């Protein structure tokens, strides 16, 4: 059973998308659905300073065989800021699980981009009954894989940032020659508070510091696909090999792509994902 706020559908990419806001105990969470409601569920979780919009180019490529569900984590996109003030990944994961329960999705393959992959891992730790398999896209396995940014971080005293500052901040997310960062993605950063951006970043680093993802995923014991753009400038792409420690994990490197393969080359990214879900959905 799907839950809707009765609001209109929106055009969020190549096709009509049904979106709604679900009221949770610690804040309203915004969700979007595409594809047949009786198809296997595929949950897409965005990374830091992003939203459901980052997956829009991928959605039409996935709906032929999946009920595609996207969420805006609290503090991002069109979701509320958390009433309890917590951006810890286990709390974000708990909220996503509650949203899936409200949508009537009993099982899902969970896909996370960047820090969204850490949130996906936290969800699998909490809800092994819900998560059937995991796919991580350019998600650093540990703090050792992190690449220190060349440019200064966004200045909280100059908030919201200018377009130039935003493009400089976002530039390390992409490497494909000639790629133009969509304005709506810059808007996602602009609409955030600096506190949310900083707290979300700290939460991800804290989660990785507590335990590396390959160790967490080994304990979880779910089928795992790792996709990594070889030219990532935020996490060392060579660190993708660390995931091979997870029994049965499949690791794919995508040449010519950076930190955001889902935006730089949606067809190539979707092909890898669909080959995986064909077996594990």
Residue, then its C-alpha position, 0 to 999 in steps of 0.5 A: x500500500x502506498x501512502x500519498x499526501x494527495x499532492x500533485x505528481x511532479x516532472x522530475x526527469x524524463x517521466x512523471x513521478x509520484x512524490x509525497x511527504x511522510x510525517x515521521x516522529x522526528x521530521x517530515x521525509x520527502x519520497x518519490x516513486x516511479x515504475x510498477x508498484x508490484x515490481x521489486x523495490x529499488x531504493x536510491x539514497x543520495x549523498x551529502x549536499x544532494x537530494x532525490x534530484x541526483x538520481x533523476x537521469x537514472x530513473x527512466x533506465x531502471x523503471x522497466x523492471x523496478x519500483x524505484x523509490x527515492x528519498x530526501x534524507x532529513x536536512x536535504x532537498x525537500x525533507x525537514x530538518x530532524x527535530x532531534x537535531x541528529x544527522x547520525x547515519x544510524x538515525x538517517x537509516x532508521x528514518x528511511x526504513x520507517x518510510x519504506x514501511x509506510x510505503x508498504x515496501x517489504x524488501x528492497x535492493x538498496x543503492x547508495x551514492x557516496x555517503x548514501x552508501x554508508x547510510x545504505x549500510x547502516x540500514x542493512x545493519x538495522x533492517x536485514x529483513x528489509x534489505x535484500x542486497x546492496x549497491x554502493x556507488x563511489x562510497x569510500x570504504x574507510x577514512x584512509x580512502x578520503x582525498x583532502x579537498x584542494x579548495x577551501x570548504x564553503x565559508x559559513x560566514x558567506x552563506x548562502x554561497x555564490x554560484x562560483x563558490x558552489x561550482x568550485x565546491x561541486x567540481x570534485x564530484x565530476x570528471x567527465x570532460x565538458x560535463x555541466x553541473x545541473x543548476x538544480x543540484x547546486x540549488x540543493x546545496x544552496x538551500x541547505x543550512x551550513x550546519x546541516x552540511x557540516x553535521x552530515x559530513x561529520x556524521x559520515x566520517x564518524x561512522x567510517x571511523x567507528x568501523x570500516x564499511x567492508x567489515x560492516x558489510x561482511x557482518x551484514x552478509x548481503x550480496x554486494x555490488x561496488x561501482x567506482x568511477x576511476x577518476x574520483x577526486x573525493x575517494x581514492x578509486x583504488x580503495x574500491x579493492x578493499x571491498x573484495x574482502x567482503x565474501x562474494x562482493x562484485x567490484x566494477x571500476x568505470x574508466x573516464x568517470x569521477x565521483x558521480x557516475x550516476x550523473x556523468x554516464x547514467x546508461x553505463x551506471x544503470x547497466x551495471x546496476x541492472x545486471x546486479x539486480x537481475x540476480x538479487x532483486 
